[in-house]
Amino acid sequence: MALSLTQNRGTPVDRQYFTWREMVQTPISKLDDDAFTRVRVILMNGVELEAVRFGHTAARRNLQLRVPLAEIRRVEHQQATMVNWLLGADHSPLETTIAYEQVAIEVTAALARREPDPYIAANLRFGLLEDFDHLYRYSALLDRLTGMDANNILQCYTDILPGRPTVIEHRAPPDNVRRPMDKRAAQTLSKLHALTITAGEQQTQNYYLNIGPTFADPLARQLYAEIASIEEQHVTQYESLLDPSMSLLEDWLLHEANEAYLYYGAMQQETNPRIKAVWERMLDYELGHFNYVARLFEEHEGRDVQELFPNDLPDPFPYESNREFVRETLAREVDLRASGTEIVPLEEDPDSSIEYRRQLNADGSPSERVAENYRYTSGTELNRLGAAA
């Protein structure tokens, strides 16, 4: 059953309240919950943080909407708190990093498989192979620092293999900017995909920038610095797919529609009943937000919200392993590069990006050093030592 944004008006904004106990619930279990429950938690936290960030940016540029933005932003902040606090202390920062990369891989692959615009789909696949390599590098770091198997987090849904090598992912700024979609011609699904992946990559960049300095190991600190730099490039790539001519209220409506769409998909597929109830509540809140903003849109712009969105949103993407799709994409596209707004063959890699990498890696590459002599094998360090004996 498809989701209608207007038939169900959701919980009115003036009835959206939390207590501290509701915001800080019992977290999920690293080992007992399905990995895709954690994927949904991380993704939805990123989407909520994007909503808060958008609300602050919009308020700095629009006096008339500051109070409505503050009303919604308070709830979005508390939703972000409730969702993010579902991650428990049994996840170390590095294990959470492994989980972030699983989110990046499985969500990007799911979006790429369903994306109707060939150009946007190509950019999703391009970023996918880079996140795939990041998972490999962080898995090597986990083994180096703790002797642990990253598959304890991944639960066999996601391969641990090299992708497009991180050392060659660094690009000159013009090679990270993409052609924007046309808001009048683009399908709704493309708009939702672009905003979803932008939110996820922004969250990842921020997490790595905050977590990286907390490590004592010098190579770990450098690896986080290196991969955070790529995540900034990914944010640039994906946000530039969005149409900059959207009005503030069009952009705000898109954010609310995307949150409702993603919570609907999370609710449909959640296997933990307690977490499913969280997604149901958040969906009702987001439908309330959408209809609140829709009234503002009609009041300030004199337009019908149905000009922007169909009666029913597309079906949500499935939360499932994309192993075969990733392997096929890796085999076909690992050597692709970016030149200006286009994805190009290896031989067309622009000199500006080649020179940038040469300068940046002049003292060596952390992502290369961390994976020296590393080849993923199942099991912890103790299991491998026992087998060798």
C-alpha positions as CSV (number, residue, x, y, z in Angstrom):
1,M,0.0,0.0,0.0
2,A,1.5,3.4,-1.1
3,L,1.8,6.3,1.3
4,S,-0.5,9.3,0.8
5,L,0.9,12.6,2.3
6,T,-2.5,14.3,2.5
7,Q,-5.1,11.6,3.3
8,N,-3.5,10.9,6.7
9,R,-2.8,14.2,8.3
10,G,-0.7,12.7,11.1
11,T,-0.3,14.0,14.6
12,P,-0.8,17.8,14.8
13,V,2.4,19.7,15.6
14,D,0.9,21.2,18.8
15,R,0.4,17.6,20.1
16,Q,4.0,16.3,19.4
17,Y,5.6,15.9,22.8
18,F,8.4,13.8,24.3
19,T,9.6,13.1,27.8
20,W,13.2,12.3,28.5
21,R,12.4,8.7,29.1
22,E,10.7,8.5,25.7
23,M,13.7,10.2,24.0
24,V,16.3,7.9,25.7
25,Q,15.0,4.4,25.4
26,T,16.6,1.0,25.7
27,P,19.0,0.7,22.8
28,I,19.1,-2.0,20.2
29,S,21.5,-4.9,20.7
30,K,24.7,-5.2,18.6
31,L,24.4,-9.0,18.3
32,D,20.8,-9.8,18.9
33,D,19.0,-7.3,16.6
34,D,19.2,-7.7,12.8
35,A,21.8,-5.5,11.2
36,F,19.2,-3.8,9.1
37,T,17.5,-2.5,12.2
38,R,20.7,-0.6,12.9
39,V,20.9,0.5,9.3
40,R,17.4,2.1,9.7
41,V,18.4,3.7,13.0
42,I,21.5,5.3,11.5
43,L,19.8,6.4,8.3
44,M,16.9,8.0,10.1
45,N,19.1,9.8,12.5
46,G,21.0,11.3,9.5
47,V,17.7,12.3,7.9
48,E,16.5,14.0,11.1
49,L,19.8,15.8,11.5
50,E,19.5,17.0,7.9
51,A,16.0,18.4,8.8
52,V,17.5,20.3,11.8
53,R,20.4,21.6,9.7
54,F,18.0,22.8,6.9
55,G,15.7,24.5,9.5
56,H,18.6,26.5,10.9
57,T,19.9,27.5,7.5
58,A,16.4,28.5,6.4
59,A,15.8,30.6,9.5
60,R,18.9,32.6,8.9
61,R,17.6,33.7,5.5
62,N,13.9,34.2,6.2
63,L,12.4,36.4,8.9
64,Q,8.8,35.6,8.2
65,L,9.1,31.8,8.7
66,R,11.4,31.8,11.8
67,V,8.7,30.9,14.3
68,P,7.2,28.0,12.2
69,L,10.7,26.7,11.5
70,A,11.5,26.8,15.2
71,E,8.2,24.9,16.0
72,I,9.1,22.1,13.7
73,R,12.8,22.1,14.4
74,R,12.3,21.5,18.1
75,V,10.4,18.3,17.3
76,E,13.0,17.3,14.7
77,H,15.8,17.7,17.2
78,Q,14.0,15.5,19.7
79,Q,13.2,12.9,17.1
80,A,16.9,12.9,16.2
81,T,17.8,12.4,19.8
82,M,15.3,9.5,20.2
83,V,16.5,7.8,17.1
84,N,20.2,8.2,17.6
85,W,20.0,7.1,21.3
86,L,18.8,3.7,20.0
87,L,22.4,2.9,19.4
88,G,23.9,1.3,22.5
89,A,27.2,1.4,24.4
90,D,27.9,-2.1,23.2
91,H,28.9,-0.5,19.9
92,S,32.5,0.9,20.0
93,P,33.1,4.0,17.9
94,L,35.0,1.9,15.4
95,E,32.2,-0.7,15.2
96,T,29.7,2.2,14.7
97,T,31.9,3.3,11.9
98,I,31.7,-0.1,10.3
99,A,27.9,0.2,10.7
100,Y,27.9,3.7,9.0
101,E,29.7,2.2,6.0
102,Q,27.2,-0.6,5.8
103,V,24.4,2.0,5.7
104,A,26.2,3.8,3.0
105,I,26.7,0.7,0.9
106,E,23.3,-0.9,1.3
107,V,21.2,2.3,1.0
108,T,23.2,3.7,-1.9
109,A,22.9,0.4,-3.8
110,A,19.2,0.2,-3.1
111,L,18.6,3.7,-4.4
112,A,20.8,3.1,-7.4
113,R,18.8,0.0,-8.4
114,R,15.5,2.0,-8.4
115,E,16.7,5.4,-9.6
116,P,14.8,6.3,-12.8
117,D,17.3,9.0,-14.0
118,P,20.3,7.4,-15.6
119,Y,22.6,10.3,-14.7
120,I,21.7,10.2,-11.0
121,A,21.9,6.4,-11.0
122,A,25.4,6.6,-12.4
123,N,26.5,9.0,-9.7
124,L,25.0,6.8,-7.0
125,R,27.0,3.8,-8.3
126,F,30.1,6.0,-8.5
127,G,29.8,6.9,-4.8
128,L,28.9,3.3,-3.9
129,L,32.2,1.9,-5.0
130,E,34.0,4.5,-2.9
131,D,32.0,3.7,0.3
132,F,32.6,0.0,-0.4
133,D,36.3,0.6,-0.2
134,H,36.0,2.6,3.0
135,L,34.3,-0.4,4.6
136,Y,37.4,-2.5,3.7
137,R,39.8,0.1,5.1
138,Y,37.9,0.4,8.4
139,S,37.6,-3.4,8.6
140,A,41.4,-3.6,8.3
141,L,41.7,-1.0,11.1
142,L,39.3,-2.9,13.3
143,D,41.4,-6.0,12.8
144,R,44.6,-4.0,13.5
145,L,43.5,-2.4,16.7
146,T,41.3,-5.1,18.2
147,G,41.7,-8.3,16.3
148,M,37.9,-8.4,15.8
149,D,35.9,-9.5,12.8
150,A,33.8,-6.7,11.1
151,N,31.3,-9.3,10.1
152,N,30.1,-9.3,13.7
153,I,28.5,-6.0,12.8
154,L,27.7,-6.7,9.1
155,Q,26.0,-10.1,9.8
156,C,27.0,-11.4,6.3
157,Y,24.8,-8.9,4.5
158,T,27.8,-6.9,3.1
159,D,31.1,-8.1,1.5
160,I,34.4,-6.9,2.9
161,L,36.5,-6.4,-0.3
162,P,38.5,-3.5,-1.9
163,G,36.5,-1.1,-4.0
164,R,37.7,1.9,-5.9
165,P,40.9,2.5,-3.8
166,T,40.5,5.4,-1.3
167,V,43.9,6.7,-2.2
168,I,42.7,7.7,-5.7
169,E,39.3,9.0,-4.7
170,H,40.5,12.5,-3.9
171,R,39.5,15.0,-6.5
172,A,39.8,18.7,-7.4
173,P,36.7,20.6,-6.3
174,P,35.3,21.1,-9.8
175,D,35.3,17.4,-10.3
176,N,32.9,16.8,-7.4
177,V,30.1,19.1,-8.6
178,R,27.3,17.5,-10.7
179,R,24.5,18.7,-13.0
180,P,21.4,19.5,-11.0
181,M,18.0,17.9,-11.8
182,D,15.2,20.1,-13.2
183,K,12.5,20.3,-10.5
184,R,9.8,20.5,-13.1
185,A,10.9,17.4,-15.0
186,A,12.5,15.2,-12.4
187,Q,10.5,12.4,-11.0
188,T,9.5,12.5,-7.3
189,L,11.7,9.4,-6.6
190,S,14.8,11.2,-7.9
191,K,14.2,14.1,-5.6
192,L,13.7,11.8,-2.6
193,H,16.8,9.8,-3.5
194,A,19.0,12.8,-3.9
195,L,17.9,14.3,-0.5
196,T,18.2,10.9,1.3
197,I,21.8,10.2,0.1
198,T,22.9,13.8,0.8
199,A,21.6,13.5,4.4
200,G,23.3,10.2,4.9
201,E,26.7,11.3,3.6
202,Q,26.6,14.6,5.6
203,Q,25.9,12.6,8.8
204,T,28.9,10.3,8.0
205,Q,31.2,13.2,7.4
206,N,30.3,14.8,10.6
207,Y,30.6,11.6,12.6
208,Y,34.1,10.9,11.2
209,L,35.2,14.5,11.9
210,N,34.1,14.2,15.5
211,I,35.2,10.6,16.2
212,G,38.6,10.6,14.4
213,P,40.4,12.8,17.0
214,T,39.4,10.5,19.9
215,F,41.7,7.7,18.7
216,A,45.1,7.3,20.2
217,D,46.6,5.3,17.3
218,P,48.2,7.7,14.8
219,L,47.2,5.7,11.8
220,A,43.6,5.5,12.9
221,R,43.5,9.3,13.3
222,Q,44.9,9.7,9.8
223,L,42.5,7.2,8.3
224,Y,39.5,9.1,9.7
225,A,40.9,12.3,8.4
226,E,41.4,10.8,4.9
227,I,37.9,9.2,4.7
228,A,36.2,12.3,6.2
229,S,37.6,14.2,3.3
230,I,36.0,11.8,0.8
231,E,32.7,12.1,2.6
232,E,32.8,15.9,2.1
233,Q,33.3,15.2,-1.6
234,H,30.3,12.9,-1.5
235,V,28.1,15.6,0.1
236,T,29.2,18.0,-2.6
237,Q,28.4,15.4,-5.3
238,Y,25.0,14.5,-4.1
239,E,23.7,17.9,-2.9
240,S,24.6,19.4,-6.3
241,L,22.1,17.0,-7.9
242,L,19.3,18.9,-6.2
243,D,17.7,21.8,-8.1
244,P,18.9,25.1,-6.5
245,S,15.9,27.0,-7.9
246,M,13.5,25.4,-5.4
247,S,11.9,28.0,-3.2
248,L,12.5,27.7,0.6
249,L,9.0,26.3,1.1
250,E,9.4,23.8,-1.8
251,D,12.7,22.7,-0.2
252,W,11.0,22.4,3.2
253,L,8.1,20.4,1.8
254,L,10.6,18.0,0.1
255,H,12.4,17.5,3.4
256,E,9.1,16.6,5.2
257,A,7.9,14.4,2.4
258,N,11.2,12.5,2.4
259,E,11.2,11.9,6.1
260,A,7.6,10.6,6.0
261,Y,8.5,8.4,3.0
262,L,11.6,6.9,4.8
263,Y,9.8,6.3,8.1
264,Y,7.0,4.5,6.2
265,G,9.6,2.2,4.6
266,A,11.3,1.6,7.9
267,M,8.0,0.8,9.6
268,Q,6.9,-1.6,6.9
269,Q,10.1,-3.6,7.1
270,E,11.2,-3.4,10.8
271,T,11.6,-6.8,12.5
272,N,11.9,-5.5,16.1
273,P,8.3,-4.7,17.4
274,R,9.5,-2.1,19.9
275,I,11.5,-0.2,17.2
276,K,8.6,-0.6,14.7
277,A,6.4,1.3,17.2
278,V,9.1,4.1,17.1
279,W,8.9,4.3,13.3
280,E,5.1,4.4,13.4
281,R,5.1,7.3,15.8
282,M,7.7,9.2,13.8
283,L,5.7,8.6,10.6
284,D,2.6,10.2,12.3
285,Y,4.8,13.1,13.4
286,E,6.2,13.7,9.9
287,L,2.8,13.6,8.3
288,G,1.8,16.3,10.8
289,H,4.9,18.3,9.8
290,F,4.2,17.9,6.1
291,N,0.6,19.1,6.4
292,Y,1.7,22.0,8.6
293,V,4.2,23.1,6.0
294,A,1.7,22.5,3.2
295,R,-0.6,25.1,4.7
296,L,2.3,27.6,4.9
297,F,3.2,26.8,1.2
298,E,-0.4,27.4,0.1
299,E,-0.6,30.6,2.2
300,H,2.7,32.1,1.1
301,E,3.0,30.9,-2.4
302,G,-0.6,30.6,-3.4
303,R,-0.1,27.2,-4.9
304,D,-1.5,23.7,-4.4
305,V,0.9,21.2,-2.8
306,Q,-0.3,18.6,-5.4
307,E,1.7,20.6,-8.0
308,L,4.8,19.2,-6.2
309,F,3.8,15.7,-5.1
310,P,1.6,13.0,-6.4
311,N,-1.3,11.6,-4.4
312,D,0.7,8.5,-3.5
313,L,4.5,8.4,-3.0
314,P,6.5,5.6,-4.7
315,D,6.9,2.3,-2.8
316,P,9.9,2.4,-0.4
317,F,13.2,0.8,-1.3
318,P,13.8,-2.7,0.3
319,Y,16.2,-3.1,3.1
320,E,18.1,-6.2,1.9
321,S,21.6,-7.3,0.9
322,N,22.7,-5.9,-2.4
323,R,25.8,-8.1,-2.6
324,E,25.3,-9.2,-6.2
325,F,24.5,-5.7,-7.5
326,V,27.6,-4.3,-5.7
327,R,29.8,-7.0,-7.2
328,E,28.5,-6.4,-10.7
329,T,29.0,-2.7,-10.3
330,L,32.5,-3.2,-9.0
331,A,33.5,-5.4,-12.0
332,R,32.1,-2.9,-14.5
333,E,32.9,0.6,-13.0
334,V,35.8,0.4,-10.6
335,D,38.1,2.3,-13.0
336,L,35.7,5.2,-13.7
337,R,36.7,8.7,-12.7
338,A,35.0,12.1,-12.5
339,S,35.8,15.0,-14.7
340,G,33.7,18.2,-14.2
341,T,30.1,17.1,-14.0
342,E,30.6,13.8,-15.8
343,I,31.7,10.2,-14.9
344,V,34.4,9.3,-17.4
345,P,36.8,6.4,-18.2
346,L,40.2,6.1,-16.4
347,E,42.1,7.6,-19.3
348,E,40.1,10.9,-19.0
349,D,41.0,11.4,-15.3
350,P,41.6,15.2,-15.3
351,D,45.1,16.6,-14.6
352,S,43.8,18.8,-11.8
353,S,42.6,15.8,-9.7
354,I,45.8,13.8,-10.5
355,E,47.9,16.8,-9.3
356,Y,45.7,17.2,-6.2
357,R,46.2,13.5,-5.2
358,R,49.9,13.8,-5.8
359,Q,50.2,16.7,-3.4
360,L,47.8,15.2,-0.8
361,N,49.5,11.8,-0.7
362,A,53.1,13.1,-0.9
363,D,53.8,11.6,2.6
364,G,51.9,8.4,1.9
365,S,48.3,7.3,2.2
366,P,46.7,6.2,5.5
367,S,44.2,4.0,3.7
368,E,47.0,2.2,1.8
369,R,49.0,1.7,5.0
370,V,46.2,0.4,7.1
371,A,45.4,-2.4,4.5
372,E,49.0,-3.5,4.0
373,N,49.1,-7.3,4.2
374,Y,45.4,-7.3,5.1
375,R,43.1,-9.7,3.5
376,Y,39.7,-10.3,5.1
377,T,39.1,-13.7,6.6
378,S,36.2,-14.7,8.8
379,G,36.7,-14.9,12.5
380,T,38.5,-13.0,15.3
381,E,42.2,-12.8,15.8
382,L,42.1,-15.5,18.5
383,N,40.2,-17.8,16.1
384,R,42.8,-17.3,13.4
385,L,45.7,-17.8,15.8
386,G,44.1,-21.0,17.0
387,A,43.7,-22.3,13.5
388,A,47.3,-21.5,12.7
389,A,48.5,-23.4,15.7
